């Protein structure tokens, strides 16, 4: 299983707009990905309600994981998006 640990770069955490950006990117990756706060149960990264339910705050560590083909590249892109707190989807997503 491929995994990335990353700190949330959005100051407000994964709430509203940042969560929407992240969920769109996770869905666009075409790879099933889970997201979890360190030590918590993983949830579907393509589900807006699940991502909002995490309550991930700015600076908190999250874990992205997938065991699908192409997971390494997808997780790398998603980890970069989360870490940098990008305000819109980059062309590479």
C-alpha angles and dihedrals in degrees: 000000000000115000138181126192113202139163117240108254098195109096091218092048125228096330131130109320098021091047090050091051091048095047092049090051093047091050093046091052090073089217124107105246132180127207128200141166110246108282095010132105115275122246134197108281090208093061115091093199092049093049092047089048091061091070090209110183129208110282094017119129118247130184121224116194142172137161096197127113109273092025096130094060094041093050091047091055093045093046090052091049092051096042095048095042092225115197095214137023113276119230090251095064 
